[in-house]
Amino acid sequence: MTQQGPGNTKLRFRDDPVKVYQGFNIARQTAIILASIILAKSAMTTENIGKYETLLYLGQFISLFWVSGLSQAFIAIYPKVADVEKKSFISSTFTIFLGLAFVSSLILIAGRPLLLPFLIESRTIDGFYWFCLYSMLNIPSMLIPSLLMLKGNSRELLRFSVFYAVGYTLVFALNMAFGGRLINLLILLNVFSFALLVMSGAMSLSLDLRSYRLKWVKRLFLIGSPLVGYAILNGLAPLFDSWLVQRFYTDKAVFAIYKYGAREFPLTVTLAIGLGTALVPLLGRNPTSGMEQIKQRSQKLFPIVFITSALLILTSKYLFPIVFNRDFTSSAAIFNLYVLIIISRMIYPHTIMMGLKRTKALLYISIAEVFIHITASLLLGLKFGLVGIAGGAVIAFTLERLLQVVYLKWKKGIDIGQYVLVKPYVLYSLIVIIAWLVTIYL
């Protein structure tokens, strides 16, 4: 993959795989938020929007852990695979994703009598089977942006990004035009995900059966198993929050209000996560250079990420009724808390630990984070309701990052100043915190 070193000529955006990968994540998250806006503006009731969010929650419960873990393992392994074997590795990995996507949907269907009452306090939900099909078709294509970034195919990734963002948004626009019915939306999503699957298969699969080798399966799961464990624990906390809301409030409209607020701003969170993901391979090859890249690239993001976050916190209670509708006004307070998470996201101890293959340590820290998250969300939820549940998430995520920083200092002798420009980071963080305090006390 092409990397831009300190002395290299600055690449244009479309020629820099790391920047285009960040661009894809921004485009994807922007499409998701636009889809949410269209959904809120359509004829679909808040209750049915809550049902759609509940279906997404079910899909995350059954597949999020292994998709995230194996995707990160793929990114970590790919740079070390010999060029002559990379096609084999790609084909084998994509086939694993296909198989696991099918099995995950099958488990959700077969386990419906037990899973649905436990997860959503109901034995049935509209559009369940259509959603299971969508989940199976959609998951394998999640591997493609990482693949194109690792191969350095920045222009192809740019085209894929445009197709994804436009196509996903168009699905919701068409559903709005067709009357805003939940079933129509799920059918359109299936059509779109099938197109993505065909594109992804053309990029990844090989007609040579000798390309599919068991050794890649073993290696992917060997490296990926701690990361899958980390992803389970990392994803368990927000899933627990969703489960808690389902337990506290049986009205699906309340769940929609919570989910519309319980999200970080797409632009800022995507910039933060995309930078970390893109630099894992470099950290694996050259930790010193990788940490310097994190320090320099993250500093450039500070003004955009932190100032945007502060402005959003100050204006969210006015924007939510306009952007969505009046039913989602109370989502703003939840959103403001989730925006605070960006302060922790803008330091990257977890990325360094991943690049150094300290995956077991990540796993242990995540176990601690889950216990903190569950305890804080439960106690604060009982006291403050939906806002309390969101507050538990912020507390837990912040403590997780602090534990990772302490680990790098204690075990590896890596000071936070080696990968964060501390003074500007603290200054910008204070701006965001002060903005939040203003909304609370003024």
Buried (B, 14 or more C-beta within 10 A) or exposed (E): BEBBEEEEEEBEEEBBBBBBBBBBBBBBBBBBBBBBBBBBBBEBBBBBBBBBBBBBBBBBBBBBBBBBBBBBBBBBBBBEBEEEBBBBBBBBBBBBBBEBBBBBBEBBBEEBEEBBEEBBEEEEBBBBEBBBBBBBBBBBBBBBBBBBBBBBBBEBBBEBBEBBBEBBBBBBBBBBEBEBBBEBBBBBBBEBBBBBBEBBBEBBBBEEEEBBBEEBBEBBBEBBBBBBBBBBBBBBBBBBBBBBBBEBBEEBBBBBBBBBBBBBBBBBBBBBBBBBBBBBBBBBEBBEBBBBBBBEBBBEBBEEBBBBBBBBBBEBBEEBBEBBBEBBBBBBBBBBBBBBBBBBBBBBBBBBBBBBBBBEBBBBBBBBBBEBBBEBBBEBBEEBBBBBBBBBBBBBBBBBBBBBBEBBBEEBEBEBEBBBEEEBBEEBBEBBBEBBEEBEEE
